[in-house]
Amino acid sequence: AAPTSGVAARRAAAPLMASQRARHRAYATRPASKVVASAAAAVADIEDGATLLVGGFGLCGVPENSISALHDKGVKDITVVSNNCGVDDFGLGVLLQRRQIKRMVSSYVGENAEFERQYMSGQLEVELTPQGTLAERLRAGGAGIPAFFTPTGVGTVLVEQGGWPIKYREDDPTQVEIASKPRESREIDGRRYVLEDAIKGDYALVKAWRGDTRGNLQFRATARNFNPECAAAAKVCIAEVEELVEPGEIDPNDIHLSGIYVHRIVKGENYEKRIERRTVASSDDGTGADAGAKKSAGLLKRELIAKRAALEFEDGMYCNLGIGIPTLASNFIPPGIKIELQSENGLLGMGPYPTEANVDADLINAGKETVTTLPGSSFFSSSQSFAMIRGAHVDLTVLGALQVAKNGDLANWVVPGKMVKGPGGAMDLVSSGNRVVVVMEHAAKNGAHKLLDECSLPLTAPGCVNRIITELAVIDVDYDNKRLVLVETAPGVSVEQVQAASGCELHVPAAGVQPWKTQK
């Protein structure tokens, strides 16, 4: 075909250029001040059926005043894109209680019982999305990128294969009314990826620590999280701040989000800043445990696993530790070993639990527990956090599991029909190519096997686990021979006991099993 002439090209582009000119004329009329008198005034034009992008992680950094104003306004049938949905009576949970939300696009259901109940009963549409993918979909939406490829979710029914329930039938919750669609996949440089669409919204509701009248925002500690990504991806961004100042009062070096993304700004009133898991150090070691208390058999078992897991740390490592036993391992780091803990809600260099006097609602870990920082710590947004993870800059991931198969498949996010917690950041963490160590009790509470020939639960990721540490043994995944290899047995535990407690055959090396490693 003949090349398009310059005149023809300009004519073809004319409709788009006219549209751009109209936008520019509208934007030229923006007021010098973006300040709105109240949260109610800021959300006054949000109508039924709108798509809202809402910042926050757990209860940290949530736009309390804007959510309350929406609750009072009574808008309904809204789609909310947010990492989670608060708790039953706070944050987005108050909109859920009044059935104002039609669909949630989230990574984590968590401890919100009403969220889980409405989903399982067919009253709520829930599009579960891996946390890092959610952050990147929002970032892409604000950056004008329509879609992107990611390794997260490859080989899973939640993402690549499709068919996961978004909505159950309300008259028969055993039947699926809306199911997720399969993703396009492509092999790039020998690795498979799935295509994810960007997310854009009608409005963003975000929360910052300080802002000026031109909309420049400064966040504080881990309250940044998803707020910048939500702000950029919306047609209209409504920011609420604790402190509202004049332009110039915030040093340009301290502005985390430019006012170009913010359309309305309001000074919030009466912030509760509720803490989901107020965790304090009640002993000298900062573990949150009473050193003088008698330890239960369950705690002793978890500590045995955690102490062995701590020997996986190597000096200089950047590590991400999951909730529970993985986090407990950080209390037993061997002398002379220094690691940096990365928390996916936007913190690198996580310190111990705070004293009661130093509890800070803006400073939490990915488990929503209050924490502290260390010299050299840094804060960042959710998309930056998962860029570190997806880009394989984190060396080691330690997390729990419901099941692990002999080929390294991992299942840890859902028990269909019984428990829906959501993938959170686990899918991103184990798909990044870093070393993955699973720490868990060897069997389920009902005695069911967790080590299996094949996982019966929906996968978090296929072929991702390197090592498994339980109270009975240390077991490695042998990918070349597709088997589990028994490496160490715990004190007083025989090979036969480990095998009897496992749901698949464990290979015993010809040289025998090594003794349980302990700190020197």
PAPA-340066 format. One record per residue (C-alpha): residue number from 1; residue in three letters; y negated, z, x. Coordinates in steps of 0.001 Angstrom, whole numbers. Last residue first. Example, Ala and Ser with C-alpha at 12.3 -4.5 7.8 and 13.67 -1.06 7.14 Angstrom:
2
NODE num residu      py      pz      px
NODE   2    Ser    1060    7140   13670
NODE   1    Ala    4500    7800   12300
This chain:
520
NODE num residu      py      pz      px
NODE 520    Lys   22660   66535   25758
NODE 519    Gln   22330   65404   22148
NODE 518    Thr   25604   64755   20419
NODE 517    Lys   27973   61819   20311
NODE 516    Trp   31158   62150   18286
NODE 515    Pro   34164   61417   20489
NODE 514    Gln   35197   57786   21028
NODE 513    Val   38029   56129   19135
NODE 512    Gly   40868   54469   20994
NODE 511    Ala   41035   51996   23858
NODE 510    Ala   42910   49563   21623
NODE 509    Pro   40018   49696   19162
NODE 508    Val   40718   51029   15639
NODE 507    His   39909   48498   12896
NODE 506    Leu   39049   49996    9528
NODE 505    Glu   40808   48673    6438
NODE 504    Cys   38790   48760    3244
NODE 503    Gly   37983   51343     586
NODE 502    Ser   37423   54182    3019
NODE 501    Ala   38224   57893    2570
NODE 500    Ala   41863   57408    3619
NODE 499    Gln   40748   55566    6742
NODE 498    Val   38413   58366    7765
NODE 497    Gln   41112   60973    7238
NODE 496    Glu   43656   58952    9225
NODE 495    Val   41270   58605   12149
NODE 494    Ser   41038   62379   12253
NODE 493    Val   38012   64603   11578
NODE 492    Gly   37598   67935   13390
NODE 491    Pro   34325   66876   15040
NODE 490    Ala   33089   63572   13601
NODE 489    Thr   34912   60351   14438
NODE 488    Glu   33455   57605   16607
NODE 487    Val   33694   53801   16845
NODE 486    Leu   35805   52700   13861
NODE 485    Val   35347   48931   13631
NODE 484    Leu   34592   47233   10321
NODE 483    Arg   35755   43651    9980
NODE 482    Lys   34565   40068    9826
NODE 481    Asn   36030   39049   13217
NODE 480    Asp   32837   37740   14800
NODE 479    Tyr   30664   39916   12589
NODE 478    Asp   32152   43182   13803
NODE 477    Val   30258   45770   11742
NODE 476    Asp   30222   49153   13475
NODE 475    Ile   31454   52518   12186
NODE 474    Val   30363   56024   13147
NODE 473    Ala   32470   58631   11390
NODE 472    Leu   33044   61462    8956
NODE 471    Glu   29591   62701    7934
NODE 470    Thr   28535   59066    7714
NODE 469    Ile   26911   56602   10132
NODE 468    Ile   27144   52849    9506
NODE 467    Arg   26116   50252   12103
NODE 466    Asn   24942   46628   12164
NODE 465    Val   24192   45893    8495
NODE 464    Cys   22651   42537    7464
NODE 463    Gly   25454   40271    6300
NODE 462    Pro   24247   39699    2730
NODE 461    Ala   21126   41374    1405
NODE 460    Thr   20265   43948   -1257
NODE 459    Leu   23384   42861   -3057
NODE 458    Pro   24246   43484   -6698
NODE 457    Leu   27092   46047   -6942
NODE 456    Ser   30786   45248   -6445
NODE 455    Cys   30430   44989   -2670
NODE 454    Glu   33423   43331   -1036
NODE 453    Asp   36179   44707    1219
NODE 452    Leu   34639   48119     677
NODE 451    Leu   32997   51097    2335
NODE 450    Lys   31395   53132    -476
NODE 449    His   34628   54398   -2010
NODE 448    Ala   34494   56349   -5245
NODE 447    Gly   34924   60124   -4985
NODE 446    Asn   32729   60943   -7987
NODE 445    Lys   29900   62011   -5684
NODE 444    Ala   30191   58727   -3798
NODE 443    Ala   32079   58552    -519
NODE 442    His   31143   58502    3176
NODE 441    Glu   27774   60166    2710
NODE 440    Met   25102   57793    3918
NODE 439    Val   23236   56450    6945
NODE 438    Val   22988   52681    7319
NODE 437    Val   21690   51301   10621
NODE 436    Val   19959   47915   10620
NODE 435    Arg   18814   46243   13843
NODE 434    Asn   16031   43713   13228
NODE 433    Gly   16578   40276   11687
NODE 432    Ser   13909   40638    9001
NODE 431    Ser   16240   40541    6003
NODE 430    Val   17061   44267    6126
NODE 429    Leu   13432   45361    5885
NODE 428    Asp   12382   42805    3266
NODE 427    Met   15223   43708     912
NODE 426    Ala   14577   47436    1410
NODE 425    Gly   10865   47368     545
NODE 424    Gly   11247   48432   -3070
NODE 423    Pro   14436   46894   -4460
NODE 422    Gly   14198   48481   -7902
NODE 421    Lys   15219   51925   -9128
NODE 420    Val   17452   50780  -11974
NODE 419    Met   20298   53174  -12717
NODE 418    Lys   23054   53056  -15342
NODE 417    Gly   23507   49632  -16922
NODE 416    Pro   23684   47865  -13581
NODE 415    Val   23725   50302  -10623
NODE 414    Val   20692   49229   -8585
NODE 413    Trp   19014   49245   -5171
NODE 412    Asn   21504   49939   -2379
NODE 411    Ala   23977   47110   -1858
NODE 410    Leu   24546   45846    1699
NODE 409    Asp   26770   43061    3034
NODE 408    Gly   27980   43649    6595
NODE 407    Asn   31222   41656    6371
NODE 406    Lys   33273   44814    5808
NODE 405    Ala   31186   45606    2741
NODE 404    Val   28596   48386    2425
NODE 403    Gln   27958   50257    -835
NODE 402    Leu   25406   52675   -2315
NODE 401    Ala   23297   52636     818
NODE 400    Gly   20735   54610    2795
NODE 399    Leu   18225   53415    5354
NODE 398    Val   17504   53174    9078
NODE 397    Thr   15571   50107   10212
NODE 396    Leu   15089   49463   13922
NODE 395    Asp   12871   47256   16082
NODE 394    Val    9876   46587   13810
NODE 393    His    8035   43486   15063
NODE 392    Ala   10583   41290   13307
NODE 391    Gly    7936   39097   11626
NODE 390    Arg    9162   40219    8211
NODE 389    Ile    8473   43850    9114
NODE 388    Met    5102   43476   10821
NODE 387    Ala    4048   40958    8164
NODE 386    Phe    5263   43553    5683
NODE 385    Ser    2661   46044    6810
NODE 384    Gln     -68   43420    6933
NODE 383    Ser     679   42526    3311
NODE 382    Ser     609   46197    2312
NODE 381    Ser   -2771   46886    3912
NODE 380    Phe   -3418   48670    7188
NODE 379    Phe   -3662   52128    8748
NODE 378    Ser   -3252   53145   12402
NODE 377    Ser   -1854   56058   14401
NODE 376    Gly   -2756   56414   18098
NODE 375    Pro   -2937   60214   18110
NODE 374    Leu    -661   61302   15277
NODE 373    Thr   -1029   61110   11505
NODE 372    Thr       7   63491    8743
NODE 371    Val    2329   63358    5735
NODE 370    Thr    2328   63896    1948
NODE 369    Glu    5459   62460     351
NODE 368    Lys    5300   59282   -1764
NODE 367    Gly    8625   58098    -233
NODE 366    Ala    6703   55284    1471
NODE 365    Asn    4619   57899    3282
NODE 364    Ile    1469   59624    2042
NODE 363    Leu   -2148   60112    3132
NODE 362    Asp   -4771   59655     419
NODE 361    Ala   -3776   62859   -1406
NODE 360    Asp   -4380   64842    1790
NODE 359    Val   -2594   68158    2428
NODE 358    Asn   -4164   69861    5446
NODE 357    Ala   -4422   73437    4149
NODE 356    Glu    -855   73373    2860
NODE 355    Thr     357   72421    6313
NODE 354    Pro    1109   68755    6721
NODE 353    Tyr    4507   67031    6959
NODE 352    Pro    5149   65434   10325
NODE 351    Gly    3408   62365   11808
NODE 350    Met    3543   58684   10977
NODE 349    Gly    2455   56346   13772
NODE 348    Leu    2071   53141   11789
NODE 347    Leu     872   53480    8203
NODE 346    Gly     424   50946    5398
NODE 345    Asn    2769   51514    2433
NODE 344    Glu    5648   50188    4558
NODE 343    Ser    5795   53299    6719
NODE 342    Gln    6246   52603   10434
NODE 341    Leu    7430   55415   12671
NODE 340    Glu    6587   55201   16365
NODE 339    Ile    9203   56341   18857
NODE 338    Lys    9092   58625   21864
NODE 337    Ile   12303   59817   23511
NODE 336    Gly   12024   62435   26256
NODE 335    Pro   13711   65095   24157
NODE 334    Pro   16019   63640   21485
NODE 333    Ile   14532   62891   18029
NODE 332    Phe   16007   65448   15627
NODE 331    Asn   13293   65801   12990
NODE 330    Ser   13025   62005   12661
NODE 329    Ala   16603   61976   11369
NODE 328    Leu   15436   63655    8136
NODE 327    Thr   13580   60452    7266
NODE 326    Pro   16861   58538    7336
NODE 325    Ile   18642   61305    5370
NODE 324    Gly   16239   61071    2430
NODE 323    Ile   13889   58092    2040
NODE 322    Gly   14111   55177    4454
NODE 321    Leu   13081   55150    8095
NODE 320    Asn   11204   52285    9721
NODE 319    Cys   11211   52279   13509
NODE 318    Tyr    9027   50994   16346
NODE 317    Met   10945   51789   19517
NODE 316    Gly    9288   53003   22718
NODE 315    Asp   12189   55170   23893
NODE 314    Glu   15383   54420   22042
NODE 313    Phe   16414   55862   18695
NODE 312    Glu   20066   55516   17725
NODE 311    Leu   20654   59120   18828
NODE 310    Ala   18624   60226   15806
NODE 309    Ala   21399   58857   13572
NODE 308    Arg   23775   61484   14982
NODE 307    Lys   21348   64276   14101
NODE 306    Ala   20756   62762   10641
NODE 305    Ile   24462   62569    9815
NODE 304    Leu   25068   66191   10795
NODE 303    Glu   21857   67175    9009
NODE 302    Arg   23089   65584    5797
NODE 301    Lys   26347   67539    5968
NODE 300    Leu   24517   70781    6718
NODE 299    Leu   22222   70107    3766
NODE 298    Gly   25172   69594    1435
NODE 297    Ala   26930   72721    2662
NODE 296    Ser   23795   74687    1898
NODE 295    Lys   21532   76052    4611
NODE 294    Lys   20549   79711    4547
NODE 293    Ala   16775   80036    4667
NODE 292    Gly   14998   81356    7747
NODE 291    Ala   13768   77993    9001
NODE 290    Asp   12313   77160    5601
NODE 289    Ala   12264   73371    5420
NODE 288    Gly    9193   71106    5215
NODE 287    Thr   10116   69608    8547
NODE 286    Gly    6943   70580   10398
NODE 285    Asp    8839   72295   13234
NODE 284    Asp    7102   75640   12700
NODE 283    Ser    8401   76032    9178
NODE 282    Ser    6862   75631    5707
NODE 281    Ala    5617   72135    6421
NODE 280    Val    4303   70675    3185
NODE 279    Thr    5469   68061     719
NODE 278    Arg    3434   67370   -2419
NODE 277    Arg    5460   64585   -3926
NODE 276    Glu    3535   62642   -6599
NODE 275    Ile      61   63828   -5624
NODE 274    Arg   -2634   63488   -8296
NODE 273    Lys   -5959   62061   -7224
NODE 272    Glu   -7722   63787  -10153
NODE 271    Tyr  -10908   61797   -9752
NODE 270    Asn  -13662   63049  -12051
NODE 269    Glu  -15902   59989  -12080
NODE 268    Gly  -15625   56570  -10528
NODE 267    Lys  -18669   54744   -9223
NODE 266    Val  -18471   51198  -10504
NODE 265    Ile  -18290   47827   -8807
NODE 264    Arg  -18087   44407  -10395
NODE 263    His  -17436   40991   -8839
NODE 262    Val  -15587   41854   -5633
NODE 261    Tyr  -13956   39225   -3404
NODE 260    Ile  -17140   38136   -1611
NODE 259    Gly  -17898   41834   -1118
NODE 258    Ser  -15788   41826    2013
NODE 257    Leu  -12768   44111    2210
NODE 256    His  -12142   46540    5077
NODE 255    Ile  -15780   47273    5924
NODE 254    Asp  -15844   49774    8793
NODE 253    Asn  -16980   47380   11528
NODE 252    Pro  -19825   46260    9244
NODE 251    Asp  -21091   49887    9286
NODE 250    Ile  -21365   51174    5735
NODE 249    Glu  -24912   52282    4920
NODE 248    Gly  -26138   48733    5387
NODE 247    Pro  -25968   47784    1713
NODE 246    Glu  -26691   50819    -486
NODE 245    Val  -24032   53404   -1291
NODE 244    Leu  -21403   54147   -3946
NODE 243    Glu  -18916   56911   -3107
NODE 242    Glu  -15614   57508   -4902
NODE 241    Val  -15211   53831   -5664
NODE 240    Glu  -14099   51608   -8525
NODE 239    Ala  -13636   47913   -7943
NODE 238    Ile  -13369   45307  -10690
NODE 237    Cys  -12257   41928   -9345
NODE 236    Val  -12645   38856  -11549
NODE 235    Lys  -10664   35656  -10963
NODE 234    Ala   -8015   37708   -9214
NODE 233    Ala   -6055   37159   -5974
NODE 232    Ala   -8585   38657   -3557
NODE 231    Ala   -8797   42067   -5207
NODE 230    Cys   -5041   42426   -5633
NODE 229    Glu   -4440   41788   -1922
NODE 228    Pro   -7130   44266    -878
NODE 227    Asn   -5761   47018   -3184
NODE 226    Phe   -2066   46746   -2303
NODE 225    Asn   -2022   49633     242
NODE 224    Arg   -5558   50914     988
NODE 223    Ala   -4898   54479    -206
NODE 222    Thr   -2817   54883    2978
NODE 221    Ala   -5824   56174    4969
NODE 220    Arg   -9223   55554    3319
NODE 219    Phe  -10589   52269    2080
NODE 218    Gln  -14008   50748    2717
NODE 217    Leu  -15342   48135     329
NODE 216    Asn  -18182   45622     309
NODE 215    Gly  -19163   44981   -3316
NODE 214    Arg  -22844   44141   -2885
NODE 213    Thr  -23835   47563   -4267
NODE 212    Asp  -21929   49281   -1499
NODE 211    Gly  -18437   50702   -1562
NODE 210    Arg  -16671   53823    -408
NODE 209    Trp  -13177   55252    -961
NODE 208    Ala  -11697   52220   -2670
NODE 207    Lys   -9809   51603   -5927
NODE 206    Val   -8794   48272   -7405
NODE 205    Leu   -8452   46728  -10851
NODE 204    Ala   -7986   42976  -10547
NODE 203    Tyr   -8633   40604  -13414
NODE 202    Asp   -7347   37222  -14577
NODE 201    Gly   -4522   37128  -12091
NODE 200    Lys   -3026   35037   -9322
NODE 199    Ile     457   35308   -7838
NODE 198    Ala    1835   32858   -5277
NODE 197    Asp    5208   31245   -5851
NODE 196    Glu    8238   32098   -3716
NODE 195    Leu   10511   29562   -2025
NODE 194    Val   13730   30897    -517
NODE 193    Tyr   14780   30726    3139
NODE 192    Arg   17989   29867    4984
NODE 191    Arg   18169   29958    8782
NODE 190    Gly   19125   27209   11228
NODE 189    Asp   15581   26305   12224
NODE 188    Ile   14608   25966    8566
NODE 187    Glu   17230   25773    5818
NODE 186    Arg   15746   25478    2352
NODE 185    Ser   16059   27329    -927
NODE 184    Glu   14530   26768   -4368
NODE 183    Arg   14670   29954   -6363
NODE 182    Pro   16931   30588   -9356
NODE 181    Lys   15193   31658  -12577
NODE 180    Ser   15096   35230  -13829
NODE 179    Ala   16623   36004  -17195
NODE 178    Ile   14980   36507  -20598
NODE 177    Glu   16879   37710  -23690
NODE 176    Val   19810   39390  -21939
NODE 175    Gln   22365   41121  -24172
NODE 174    Thr   23526   44736  -23812
NODE 173    Pro   20175   45842  -25197
NODE 172    Asp   21111   44588  -28687
NODE 171    Asp   18203   44680  -31164
NODE 170    Glu   15667   44933  -28303
NODE 169    Arg   17267   42035  -26456
NODE 168    Tyr   17038   42655  -22725
NODE 167    Lys   14139   41388  -20661
NODE 166    Ile   13804   40316  -17024
NODE 165    Pro   17571   40344  -16582
NODE 164    Trp   18782   38846  -13268
NODE 163    Gly   20022   35268  -13703
NODE 162    Gly   18682   33944  -10437
NODE 161    Gln   20694   32958   -7372
NODE 160    Glu   17857   33234   -4865
NODE 159    Val   16026   36341   -6058
NODE 158    Leu   17703   39143   -7992
NODE 157    Val   21156   37578   -7690
NODE 156    Thr   20967   37825   -3919
NODE 155    Gly   21946   35384   -1161
NODE 154    Val   18420   35023     220
NODE 153    Gly   16225   37798   -1172
NODE 152    Thr   13814   38038    1742
NODE 151    Pro   14093   35074    4103
NODE 150    Thr   10666   33795    3036
NODE 149    Phe    9203   30382    2172
NODE 148    Phe    5710   30040     742
NODE 147    Ala    3903   29012   -2437
NODE 146    Pro     495   28009   -3829
NODE 145    Ile   -1621   29029    -818
NODE 144    Gly   -5243   29468   -1921
NODE 143    Ala   -5784   32650      97
NODE 142    Gly   -6034   35024   -2857
NODE 141    Gly   -2769   33793   -4336
NODE 140    Ala   -1127   33888    -913
NODE 139    Arg   -2045   37557    -479
NODE 138    Leu    -660   38329   -3938
NODE 137    Arg    2610   36523   -3221
NODE 136    Glu    2664   38228     187
NODE 135    Ala    2420   41720   -1289
NODE 134    Leu    5083   40958   -3906
NODE 133    Thr    7361   39448   -1257
NODE 132    Gly    6971   42579     834
NODE 131    Gln    7845   44769   -2136
NODE 130    Pro   10858   42795   -3319
NODE 129    Thr   10198   41609   -6891
NODE 128    Leu   11456   43017  -10183
NODE 127    Glu   10086   41098  -13166
NODE 126    Val   10228   43644  -15966
NODE 125    Glu    9751   42717  -19632
NODE 124    Leu    9496   45817  -21797
NODE 123    Gln   11010   46950  -25100
NODE 122    Gly   14560   45776  -24344
NODE 121    Ser   16099   49256  -24235
NODE 120    Met   16766   49160  -20470
NODE 119    Tyr   13172   48157  -19731
NODE 118    Gln   11589   50711  -22053
NODE 117    Arg   13800   53495  -20675
NODE 116    Glu   13213   52596  -17005
NODE 115    Phe    9435   52635  -17395
NODE 114    Glu    9635   55800  -19502
NODE 113    Ala   11627   57568  -16775
NODE 112    Asn    9063   56794  -14083
NODE 111    Glu   10888   58114  -11008
NODE 110    Gly   11072   54840   -9129
NODE 109    Val   10695   51582  -11012
NODE 108    Tyr    9938   49717   -7799
NODE 107    Ser    9013   46213   -6763
NODE 106    Ser    6805   45350   -9703
NODE 105    Val    5796   42596  -12119
NODE 104    Met    5484   44484  -15407
NODE 103    Arg    5434   42629  -18715
NODE 102    Lys    4207   43476  -22240
NODE 101    Ile    2050   46470  -21360
NODE 100    Gln      59   48243  -24085
NODE  99    Arg    3109   50150  -25325
NODE  98    Arg    1086   53372  -25608
NODE  97    Gln    3301   55165  -23052
NODE  96    Leu    3138   52150  -20756
NODE  95    Leu    -637   52303  -20665
NODE  94    Val    -431   55995  -19686
NODE  93    Gly    2157   55168  -17011
NODE  92    Leu    -354   52911  -15290
NODE  91    Gly   -1769   56000  -13619
NODE  90    Phe    -623   59298  -15085
NODE  89    Asp    1573   60601  -17890
NODE  88    Asp    4992   59014  -17302
NODE  87    Val    4460   58276  -13628
NODE  86    Gly    2711   55366  -11947
NODE  85    Cys    3898   51879  -12807
NODE  84    Asn    5058   50409   -9500
NODE  83    Asn    3941   47839   -6932
NODE  82    Ser    1491   46345   -9415
NODE  81    Val    1244   43152  -11426
NODE  80    Val     491   44024  -15050
NODE  79    Thr     949   41557  -17888
NODE  78    Ile    -981   42610  -20977
NODE  77    Asp     330   42542  -24533
NODE  76    Lys   -2263   45128  -25560
NODE  75    Val   -5865   46182  -25071
NODE  74    Gly   -6521   49650  -26520
NODE  73    Lys  -10032   50208  -25188
NODE  72    Asp   -9168   53857  -24492
NODE  71    His   -6197   52923  -22317
NODE  70    Leu   -8245   50242  -20592
NODE  69    Ala  -10900   52852  -19809
NODE  68    Ser   -8255   55229  -18474
NODE  67    Ile   -6909   52477  -16211
NODE  66    Ser  -10413   51730  -14926
NODE  65    Asn  -11039   55406  -14207
NODE  64    Glu   -7788   56009  -12341
NODE  63    Pro   -7932   52975  -10048
NODE  62    Val   -4818   53932   -8024
NODE  61    Gly   -5134   54644   -4304
NODE  60    Cys   -2108   56909   -4096
NODE  59    Leu    -207   57533   -7332
NODE  58    Gly    2819   55493   -6288
NODE  57    Phe    1203   52787   -4233
NODE  56    Gly   -2073   51539   -5667
NODE  55    Gly   -3822   48351   -6693
NODE  54    Val   -3624   46669  -10084
NODE  53    Leu   -3490   42928  -10683
NODE  52    Leu   -4049   42330  -14400
NODE  51    Thr   -2884   39362  -16468
NODE  50    Ala   -4614   39238  -19844
NODE  49    Gly   -2690   39102  -23135
NODE  48    Asp   -5200   41133  -25117
NODE  47    Glu   -8733   40879  -23747
NODE  46    Ile  -10599   42279  -20777
NODE  45    Asp  -14301   41850  -21608
NODE  44    Ala  -15169   45566  -21698
NODE  43    Val  -13383   46416  -18428
NODE  42    Ala  -16536   47124  -16373
NODE  41    Ala  -18414   48602  -19323
NODE  40    Ala  -15681   51192  -19876
NODE  39    Ala  -15588   51925  -16140
NODE  38    Ser  -19263   52765  -16313
NODE  37    Ala  -22752   51584  -15344
NODE  36    Val  -21737   48416  -13536
NODE  35    Val  -22990   47739  -10013
NODE  34    Lys  -22778   44172   -8734
NODE  33    Ser  -26327   44226   -7392
NODE  32    Ala  -28041   41062   -6201
NODE  31    Pro  -26927   39409   -9417
NODE  30    Arg  -24631   36379   -9312
NODE  29    Thr  -26511   33305  -10503
NODE  28    Ala  -25441   31181   -7545
NODE  27    Tyr  -21837   31846   -8561
NODE  26    Ala  -22292   29859  -11746
NODE  25    Arg  -23910   26945   -9911
NODE  24    His  -21112   27016   -7309
NODE  23    Arg  -18480   26964  -10024
NODE  22    Ala  -20081   23962  -11661
NODE  21    Arg  -20285   22220   -8286
NODE  20    Gln  -16575   22850   -7716
NODE  19    Ser  -15725   21317  -11054
NODE  18    Ala  -17835   18311  -10238
NODE  17    Met  -16039   17992   -6883
NODE  16    Leu  -12678   18116   -8622
NODE  15    Pro  -13705   15414  -11075
NODE  14    Ala  -15199   13295   -8234
NODE  13    Ala  -12140   13289   -5977
NODE  12    Ala  -10876    9955   -7215
NODE  11    Arg  -14420    8539   -7000
NODE  10    Arg  -14800    9778   -3419
NODE   9    Ala  -11483    8239   -2449
NODE   8    Ala  -12420    4948   -4091
NODE   7    Val  -15702    4838   -2142
NODE   6    Gly  -13984    5687    1170
NODE   5    Ser  -11414    2986     615
NODE   4    Thr   -7787    3898     -33
NODE   3    Pro   -5436    2266    2457
NODE   2    Ala   -3529    -713    1143
NODE   1    Ala       0       0       0
